[in-house]
């Protein structure tokens, strides 16, 4: 795929036991998991001393009045045959994207204390439909649709042969608590490889969770199937974080530049707001710009002009395929226009061929339902993340802004939020850059806007999530009565 370069001022626009009396715990330190040498496992056992000891001197029996009151028996229910506890922390991506919380519930009683709870419940504050993602790269080994306690579930085995399980996934028709939704996500079936951060299903209440608030039951299991408490791993898990910018590109561009610290040598790229769709099309050449970008709305150019003045633009480059004389007239007295350049052209795939009528056949990237803007020090993306970043930028609608000064200070709607608890339970709620929008129909899907990332957030798992989000049918979150 070709790359487009533009000159911006002087700079180039880059393609943009001890056994003792009593009960003791004996840690077996340093025991290694043979399938994962980097993981240290610790087991805990208990024993009662049977070794002889010196007899204690006898003492007179106390009188009845001197007898202390006996302590009450511990009546806390205990599940029979508890599993051996193994202490291990695995590197995971947090499996729910959106507002959620969890607690240390591994080993709790279930079914009148006839069995243990072998996972952690990630609660979503009564919201259904939040995306569930793979916690590590791996292969799907099992999928259930409406079976027993698990209901709809997905099992994924990872490279180290450990397994993660995702239970009670949504099989409800969106907007309801009525079973009938094809669960899990289309294409998630045994034998399919998935990446960390890829959407596999949505939060629900299937199986024996039908009478509980919607949540994800998450399990972590050793290669031999032994369940391990995932609490510590979830506490340290990497999160998928990004922000939705407003759906209008002119407003979105201003939200970004307002996080730009003024620089007396600033050169600014000016775009027409109604050409933004072409700029971020997945069929145009990849573009990276080493300059602030401001989109001008023809109907209301004043906010853009004010922002150009605020950041102290010393020179302007206009990027457009249209007649831009009106922009020249607007900018008189604000900053000199040093160059006008066209928008990037359509990208031709490397394997383009000619048919018998000599018409060029292209293999364009799929058209995404939103565009992603990545801003910051792109050269600071960790080496281990570079390939994922380059692949994403080539395959999806994206605009890359290379700058020392771009940052993230609540530019839009955070990916980890949800509508308030007072939100209408009879609506479908959609996350966009203009906030959470409620509609009364699954067919009334609002524009999503622009997903915004900084170089710190341009992680493989976040990029994978955004990529799978573009390929999945739009899904709201909802509450039922």
N, C-alpha and C positions, 0 to 999 in steps of 0.2 A: 504494500500500500504506500502510495506516495506521501511525502511530507511537505508541508507548505512553510516557507520562511518569509518573514516580513522584517524590514528594517524599521526600527523604532528609534528615532533620533540617531545617536551615534551607536547605540547598542543594537545587536541583532535580536529580532524576535525569534526566540528559539522555537524549534518544533516542540510549538507549544503543547536358780533359786535356791536363792537362799530360802530354806524352809524355816519357818518360824511359827510360834504359837499364834493361832488365829488364821484368818484368810488374808492372803497376800496376792499381789499382782506381779507376775514375772515377765518382764519384757524380753523378747528375743531380739536384741538389737542387731541390725545389720543384715537380717535375712533378706535375700534378694529375690525378686520376681524373675525367674529364668527367662521369661519372654520379654522383660523390659528391665535391663540391668540398671537403668537410671532410677528406677522406682525402689524405694526402701520400704519394706513391709514390716509392721510390728504387730505381733499377736499377743493376746493377754490370756493367761490361764490362772486358775485358783487351786489351792490345795490346803489340807489340814495337816498339822504336824502330828506324826506318830512316833517321833523319836523320844527315848526315855529322858527324864529330867530329874533333878534332885527333888525329894519331897519337901513341900512347904511346911514350916512349923504350924502345928494346929492352933487354932484360936477358939475361945469360947463362943458358942452360938449366941447371936444377939437375941434380946427379948423381942416379943411380937411388936411392942411399941417402937422398938428401934429399927424394925425392918423397913427399908425404903419401899415406896410404892413401885410396883413393877411397871416397866415401860410398855406401852401398848404395842401389840404386834403390828408389823408392817403389812397392811392389807392391800398394798398396791398390786394390781393384777400384773402377772408376769406371763408372757407368752411361753408355751412349752418349747423345749429344745431350741433355744436361741442360737443363731449362727455365730461362729467364731468371729470376733471383731478383728478387723485388719485395718491398720491406720496407713493410708496412702493418699497422696495428693497427685492428681493427674492434671495435665495441661488441657484445658477445655475452652471452647467458645460457649458463652452462656446460651442455653438452648431456647430462650424465649426473647423475642424482640418486642419491647413495649413495657409499659408500667407493670411491675410485678414485685412480689416479695416471697420469701421462703423461710422456713425455720428448721431446726434440727429434729426431724421426725423419724429418722431411721430407727428401726427396732421397736416402734410403737405397736400397741395391740390393734388387731383387726379381727373382725368377725367374732365378737365376744371373747377376745383374747385367745382364740384358737390358733392364731398365726401371727407372725411378725410382719411389720411394714418394711419392705426391703428397698425403699427408695426415698426420694425427697419430693414433696409436693410444692410446685411453684405456682403460687396463687396469683390471679390476675384481676382481683377486685371486681369480680362478677362479669368481667368482659370476656366474651367469646370471640374467636376469630383472630387472635393475635398470632403472628407467624411463629412456627416452631422450626428451628434450624438444626442441622447436624452439628454435633459438638466437636467432632473431629472428622478428618477425611476417613473414608471407609467404604465398605460394601454392604448393601442392604441384604440381610440374611433371612428376615421373616417379616411378613405383613399380615395383620389380622384386621378384619373389617367390622365385626360385631360379635366377638367371641369372649364369653366368660367375663371375669373381672376386668380384664384389660380393655375390652371394647375394641375400639380402633387403635392399633398400635404399630410401631415400626421398631425393628431391631437392626442395629448397625454394628458390624464387626470391623475393627480397626487394624492397622498394620501390625501392632504389637499383640494382636489376637484378643485384646480386651474388647468388651462390648458395651454399648450404651443402648438403653431401651427407653422408648417414649410412649406412654400409655394415656388412655382417656382422650385421644385426639378427637377433633370434632367430626361427627358424621351427621350433624344437624343442618337442615336447610337454613341458609343464612337469614338472620332476622327472627329465627324461631328456636324452639327446643324440640323440633319434630325431626326424627331420624329420616334421612333420605338424601343426604349429601354424599357424593362419591369421595370416600376417604381412603387413603391419604391423597396427597397431590398427584396429579396425573404423571405417570412415568416412574413413580417411586414403587418399585417392586423388587422381589428377590433377584440378586445378581447385578443390580444396578450400582455403579460407583457414584458416590456423592462426595462433595467437598465440604469442609468446615464452613458454616455460614449459609449453606444452601437450604432453601425452604423445602421442608419435607411434608408439612401438614400444618394444621391450625389448632389452637387451644380449644378444648371442648369439655364434655362431661360424659363420654361414652362408657360402656361397661357398667361396673358397679358404682360409678360416680354420678349416675343420673340424678340422684337425690342430693348431691353436694354442689357447692359452687364450682364453676368451671376452673380447671387447673391442669397443669401438666405433671404427671407422675414420672419422674426421671430416675433411671437406675443406671448404676455403673457396676459391671461384672468382670471378674477375672477370666482368663482364658478357660479355666475349668468350670465356669458358670457360677462361682461363689460370689454372692452379692457383697459389695463394699459400700460403706457410707460415702456418698458423694458430696456431703456438706462442705468439707474443706475445699474440695475442688471447685465447687460452685462459687464459694466465697472469693476465690482467686481467679475465676474464669475471665477471659477477655470478653469485652462487650462490643456489640455492634453499635456504633454511634455515628450519626450524621444529622443533618438538619434539612428540613424542607424550606426552600426559598419561595417567595411569592410566585404565583403562576404567571404574572405579567413580567416579561423579561426586563423591561425598563425599571420596574420597582426592584426586581431581584438584583440587577447590576448596581443600583444605588445602595442596597443593603450591604453589598460586598465592599464597595469603595468607601463607605462610611467607617469601615474598619481599617482603612488605609491611612497611615500617618503621612501628613503633607511633607513633600520633598521639593525643594526649589528647582530640581532638575527634572521634574516629572514630565514625561510624555504620556499623553492619554490617547487611547483608541476609542473613537466614537463610532457607534453602530446605530442603525435604524431599528427601533423596537420591532417593527413588523417584518424584519428580515432575520430575526433571531432564530426562527425555526430552521431556516436554511443553514445558519451558522452551526447549529448543533445537530444537524441531520446526520444519521449514521451512514449516509451515502456520500458524504463529502470527505475530502482529505482531512486527516487529523490536524488539529491546529493548537499551537501553544503560543501564548502571547506574554511577553515580558513587559507588561505595562498595565495600568489600571484600565478597565473597560467600562464605558458608560453607554447605555442605550438611551437614545432620545426618542421620546414619544411625540410624534408630529402634532397630535391634538393638544398636548400639554408639555412643552419642552422646558418650562421654567425650572422644575426640580433638577433636571440634568445640568442646565446651565449653572445653577447655584452650586452644584457639587463640583463641577469643573473649577469654579472659582475657589471653593473651599480647599481643595487639595493642591491648589497652586499650580495648575498645569502651565508649563512653559511652551509646550508644542502639542499639536493635535494631529493624529492620523485618522482620516475618515476611511472606514471600510464599508463599502456598499456597492451594489450593482445598479443603483438607481440614480436619478438626477438629484444631486446633493447641493445644488446652489442655495436652497433655502437654509441648509445648515451653515453654509459659509456666511450668509447674511446674519444668522443668529449669533455667530461666534465673533463677529467683528468687535474688537475692543476687549475680548476675553483672553484669547490665546491665538497665536499664529497657526495656520494650517500648513504643515510642511509636506504632506503627501496624501494622495487619495489612492486607495488600492481596492481591487475587487474582492469579493468574498471567495473563499476556497471553492475550487471546482469539484465536480463529481469525481469520486475516486473510482479507478478502474482496478478490478481484482487482477492478481498476477496470472490467474488461469482463464482470463477472458478469451473467448474463442469466436470464430466467425462461422455463421451458418451459411447455407447454400445461397442465401440472398444477400450475403455480405453485410448482415446486420450484426453489430457487436452484441455479444451475450455477456451480461454482467452477473456477478454473484454478490449483490449488495448485502450488507449486514442487516439483521432484522430491525425493523422500525420499532424503537422503544416507546413506551408510553410516557416517558419523561426523560429529561437530559440530566447528566451529572456534571457539576462544575467542581474541579479540583484546583485549589489555590494554595500557594505557599512555596517553600523551597523544595521544588521537586527533586533536586539533586540530593536532598537529605532523606529521601525515602530509603529505608534500610535496604541493603543489598538483597536480602532474602525476600523482599517484597517487590523488587523492581519488575520481575517477570510478570507477576500478577497485575501490576499497574499498567505495564505496556500492553498486555493482552486486553485488559478492560478498555483502555483508551482506544484501541484499534477496533474493537467489536461493538462498542456501544456509543450512543450519542453522548458526546462529552466535549467540554471546553476546558483547557488547562491554562491556568494563569500562573506564570512563574514570577514570584515576587518574594522579597524579604518581609514585606509589611502586612500581607493579608493574614488575618486571624479569625478566630471564631468567638464572638461574644453575643450569643443569643441572636443570631441572624434570623432565625425562623422558628419553625416548630421542631422541637427535639424529637428524635426517633424513639426515645424512651418514655414518652408521655402518652396519656390517654385522655379522653374527655373527662370532665369532672363527674363525681358520683351523682350529681343532680341531672346529668344529661338524660334526655328523653329516652325511655326504654322502647319506644315504638318506632325508632328510626335506625337506619343504617349509618354508621359514622365512618367517615373517610379522612385520612390524614393528608393534608396538603400544606403548601407553604402559606396559605391564607388561614391556617388554623383547622380545627376539626369541623368538618361540614357534615350536617345530617341531611339525609334524603329519605323519602318514603318509598323508594323503589331501588332494587338492585340494578336497574337499568339506568338510573340517573347518577352516573359516575362523574364526579367533578374532575377538572384538570388537576394533576398532581403538582405541577410546578417543577422545581429544579432541586435535585439532591445535592447538597453541598458538603464537600470534604476538604480538610486541610491535609498536609502531608503526614501528620501524625495519625490521622484517621484513615488514611488510604491503606488499610491493612488488607491482606488477602481475604480474610473472612468477611469484612465489610463490603469489599468489591464483589465477592461471590454472592452475598446477599442481594445487593443492588442488581446484579446481573440476573439472578433468578427471579427477582421481583418484576423485572421488565418482561420476563417470559411467561409469568403466571397470570391467569385471569384476575382482574381486580377483586379484592376481597375486603369487605368492611369489617369492623368490629361492632358488636351489638350486645345488648342486655335483654333478658327476658324477665317477665314478672315472676 
